[in-house]
Amino acid sequence: MITDDIKRCLHSVKHTFHALKEEYNDGLTAKQIEDALKDGFELIEDYPDDPRGKSCLLLTWVDVTPVHVVCAPHEGDLIIITVYIPSEDEWEDNFKQRK
């Protein structure tokens, strides 16, 4: 299961330039994202057939702020592809289901 792969890769997290830019735009740091993932996450969407390799959308929390993380376990590393604070206009109150 992809969540097991992610947990095994949390010791080595790499952020794409795009992810770092989005984190900055949302007032978040790479360390906050990594710490939040280590504290826990929920699988929201799984993308096993992504042509670039399996990836998924996770929900985690930085303090009281919900954060969506698109990531991919790859060769022992967890690649953070993008990060964003989910919009209440696009997501249900639990931030787990699209409206």
Secondary structure, 3 states (H helix, E strand, C coil): CHHHHHHHHCCCEEECHHHHHHHHHCCCCHHHHHHHHHHCCEEEEEECCCCCCCEEEEEEEECCEEEEEEEEEECCEEEEEEEECCCCCCECCCCCCEC
